[in-house]
Amino acid sequence: TLAKLLFNELCAEFEYTCFVPLKKNTKEIEDEVYSSMYHLGKQLTKRVKEWQLTDLRQKILLLVLDDIDNDSHVAFLQNIVSKNDCANSRYIVTSRDRNILNSLDSCVLDSRVFDVKLLNHKSSTELFMSYAFPNQTKPSPSLEKWVPKIVAKCDGLPLTLEVMGKYLKTKDKESIWIQCFQALVEAENVVGLDEKLWAQLRVSYDRLGSQEKE
């Protein structure tokens, strides 16, 4: 979630931009890179079969690879860096495995690893509000009082704040906000960060209609 926000902030500074949630199959990743590639803010229109990574040579590129978790992902990044061969390009990767991130020193010059911490209450509120009330719209007084309570129960987890904000964006009944808060309280009893995250995400998922779930 934070990588998306950073990507959106930096896009205007680069000629080519691409955000890719990684898959296991390398060929699928190459296709995903093309289908997600933008040039000066416009999506590329060339057919996938006509596109090669060498098309990026010496182009100023901002690339985000989300969730690197194996050696084939690292090799794919090395391939892109080699074919791009542009000192002004920037590569952002996310991973749960620090060893994989440390291994990137060999393919990306001046690479740095940042430990992503949980957000503080101020940053959590800003992130939640950006999804729940886009365009700086102001919540009604009956909903506004629930914002800090729901934000606090999201425990500084960016994905939870994003999902809850998106879900509540169209909900103007206070009763729905109260139900969400109560469900988040129940999720607090779950032990383990991953388990707690999924318990929190189910709060919004369980309230979707059958078609929305699909």
N, C-alpha and C positions, 0 to 999 in steps of 0.2 A: 504493500500500500504506500509506504514512504517512497519507494523507488518510482512508483507511478507519479507521485506529486513532484519529485525532483525532475523526472523526465519532462513533465508538462511545463515546468518552470524554465527548463533549458532549451526546449525545442527550437525556439526562434533564433538561437545562436548558431544553428547547424544547417548545412545544406541538405543532408540526408538524415532521417531519424527513423528509429525502429524499436519497438518494445515487444519482446517475445517471451511468453511463458513456455518454458522448455518441455519438450517431449523426449521419450527414450530413443526414437528412431531418428538417425541423423538426416535422412532424406526428408522426413516430415519437418524437421527443424529448418532445413534449407527452404522448403516451400513456404513455411510460416514466416521466415525472415522476409521473403519477397512479398507475400500477401500483406505484411504489416509495414512495408517500407513506404515512407513518404519523402517526396522531394519538394523542398520549399513549401511545406504544408499541404501538398496535394499527393494523394495516393498514386503510386505508379500504376500504369495501365498496360504495360507490356505483358504478354502472356508468360506464365511461369516457365514454360519449356524454352522460351527465348532468353531467359534471364540467367546470368552467371554471377558468381561472387566477384569475378574479375571486373565486372561492370562498376564496382565500387572503388577501383584503384584511384588513389590520390584524391578521393572525394572526402570532404569534411563530414564525418559521420558521428552521430550519437546513437549508440546501440546499448539497449538494456536486455540482458539475458537473465530471466527470472527463474531462480531455483536450480542452479547448477548442482548436480549431485553425483556425477561419475566422470571417469576419464574421457569418455567420448565427447562429453560436453566441453571439457577443457580443450580437447583436440580441435573441436569445431571453432571455439573462440580463437585458438592459435591460427587456424586457417584463415579466418576473417581478418585478423590483425595483419597477417602476412600479405594477403591479397589487397587489403585496403592501403597499407603502407603510407599512412598520412599522419604526420606528427600532431596535427591539430584535432584529430578524432579523439573521442572519449568513449570508454567502455565501462558500463556499470553492470555488475553481476551481483545476484543475491544467492546465498547458500546457507544451509544449516551446518555445514561441515567446514570448520576453520582450516583443516588440512588442505582441502581443495582450493580454498582461497589463497593460502600460502603458496601453493604450487603455481599460481598464475604469475609469480615474479619472473618466470622464465620466458613468458610470451608477451607480457605487457610492461613496458618501461615505466618506472616511477609509479608502480601499483601500490595501493594502500588498502589496508583492511580496517573497516570501521565496525565496531561492535554496536549493534542497534539496541538501545535501551528502551524500556517502556516509557511512554510519554508522560510528562507531568500533567497536572490538572488543566493548566492554561492551554497547553498545546493540544491536549485531548479535546477540550471544549471547542477550540478553533476547528479541529478536524471534523468533529461530529457536526458542528453547525454548518460547515461547508457542504455537507451532504444533506442534512435534514432541512436546511433553510438556504438553498442556493440563491444567488443574486442578491445576497444580503437582506433578504426578507426577514422581518421580525416576527417571532412567535407571539401568539396571543398570551395574555397574562396567565391563563389557566394552564397552558403548555410550558411556558417559560420556567415556571417553578420546578418542573420535572427534569429540565435539561441537566442541571448539576448533579441530580440524583442518579440519572441514567448514565451520565458520563462517568461518575465515580464507580459504578458497578461494572464498567467495561475494563477496568483495571489497566488503563493505559495501553491496551492492545490495539494497534492501528486497524487491523482487519475487522475486529469487533465494532469499533467506532464507525468505520465506513459502512458496514452491513446494516447496523442499527440505524444509522443516519439515513441511508437510502430507504429502508423499510418505513421509517416514521415520516418521511418527507411528505407523503400524501395523506397522512392520518391526522385529522384535525379534532378527533374526539378524545377528550381527556381520559376516558375509560380505557382506551387502547394503550395509551402511554402508561397508565397505572398497571395494566396487565403485563406489559413488557418489563417494567421495573420489578414487579413481583417475580417474574420468571428469571430475571437476572439475579435476584437475591437467592433463588433456589440453586442457580448454577454455581454459586460461591462454595457450595459444599463439595464440589467435585475436586478431587486431588490430582495434581499434575497439570503443567501448563498447557500441553496439547489437548488433554481431556477437557480442561476448563474452557479452552477456546471453542472446541466443538459444541460444548454444552451451551455456551453463549450464542453461538451462531444458530443453533436450533431454535432459539427464542423467536427469531424472525421467520425461519424456515417453516416451523410448525404452524405458523399463522397464514401461510400462503395458500391459495386455492390449488386444486389439483393440476390445473393447466399451467399455473405459474411454476409449480414444482417441477414439472416436466421441461 
